[in-house]
């Protein structure tokens, strides 16, 4: 299962891994999430609420 799907299913560890990977500037992390509009919307709504 892809990282985006794990996050959307509420996997806290996958979410923490995503945050670490983004903060560390891990190559390829943005490409992995591109095309996954639903995760972008979900992450934005979580940060707002």
C-alpha positions as YAML, in Angstrom:
chain: A
units: angstrom
residues:
- id: 1
  name: UNK
  ca: [0.00, 0.00, 0.00]
- id: 2
  name: UNK
  ca: [1.27, 3.47, -0.80]
- id: 3
  name: UNK
  ca: [2.14, 6.03, 1.81]
- id: 4
  name: UNK
  ca: [-0.71, 8.33, 0.75]
- id: 5
  name: UNK
  ca: [-3.30, 5.56, 1.20]
- id: 6
  name: UNK
  ca: [-1.91, 4.66, 4.62]
- id: 7
  name: UNK
  ca: [-2.18, 8.28, 5.73]
- id: 8
  name: UNK
  ca: [-5.73, 8.62, 4.44]
- id: 9
  name: UNK
  ca: [-6.65, 5.49, 6.39]
- id: 10
  name: UNK
  ca: [-5.46, 7.18, 9.58]
- id: 11
  name: UNK
  ca: [-2.06, 5.50, 10.03]
- id: 12
  name: UNK
  ca: [-0.30, 7.80, 12.51]
- id: 13
  name: UNK
  ca: [3.12, 6.25, 11.90]
- id: 14
  name: UNK
  ca: [2.82, 6.79, 8.14]
- id: 15
  name: UNK
  ca: [1.84, 10.40, 8.77]
- id: 16
  name: UNK
  ca: [4.83, 10.92, 11.05]
- id: 17
  name: UNK
  ca: [7.11, 9.36, 8.43]
- id: 18
  name: UNK
  ca: [5.74, 11.72, 5.78]
- id: 19
  name: UNK
  ca: [6.37, 14.73, 8.01]
- id: 20
  name: UNK
  ca: [9.96, 13.60, 8.74]
- id: 21
  name: UNK
  ca: [10.63, 12.92, 5.06]
- id: 22
  name: UNK
  ca: [9.33, 16.35, 4.02]
- id: 23
  name: UNK
  ca: [11.31, 18.12, 6.76]
- id: 24
  name: UNK
  ca: [14.46, 16.20, 5.78]
- id: 25
  name: UNK
  ca: [13.97, 17.07, 2.12]
- id: 26
  name: UNK
  ca: [14.01, 13.40, 1.13]
- id: 27
  name: UNK
  ca: [14.34, 13.12, -2.65]
- id: 28
  name: UNK
  ca: [11.22, 11.73, -4.27]
- id: 29
  name: UNK
  ca: [8.77, 12.44, -1.46]
- id: 30
  name: UNK
  ca: [6.95, 15.16, -3.36]
- id: 31
  name: UNK
  ca: [6.79, 12.98, -6.47]
- id: 32
  name: UNK
  ca: [5.23, 10.21, -4.38]
- id: 33
  name: UNK
  ca: [2.48, 12.57, -3.28]
- id: 34
  name: UNK
  ca: [1.89, 14.31, -6.61]
- id: 35
  name: UNK
  ca: [-1.35, 13.26, -8.19]
- id: 36
  name: UNK
  ca: [-2.81, 12.47, -4.80]
- id: 37
  name: UNK
  ca: [-5.09, 15.49, -4.47]
- id: 38
  name: UNK
  ca: [-7.15, 13.86, -1.74]
- id: 39
  name: UNK
  ca: [-4.18, 13.70, 0.64]
- id: 40
  name: UNK
  ca: [-3.38, 17.37, 0.05]
- id: 41
  name: UNK
  ca: [-6.95, 18.34, 0.87]
- id: 42
  name: UNK
  ca: [-6.98, 16.05, 3.92]
- id: 43
  name: UNK
  ca: [-3.68, 17.44, 5.25]
- id: 44
  name: UNK
  ca: [-4.86, 21.02, 4.74]
- id: 45
  name: UNK
  ca: [-8.15, 20.41, 6.52]
- id: 46
  name: UNK
  ca: [-6.33, 18.76, 9.44]
- id: 47
  name: UNK
  ca: [-3.98, 21.70, 9.87]
- id: 48
  name: UNK
  ca: [-6.89, 24.14, 9.82]
- id: 49
  name: UNK
  ca: [-9.07, 22.32, 12.28]
...
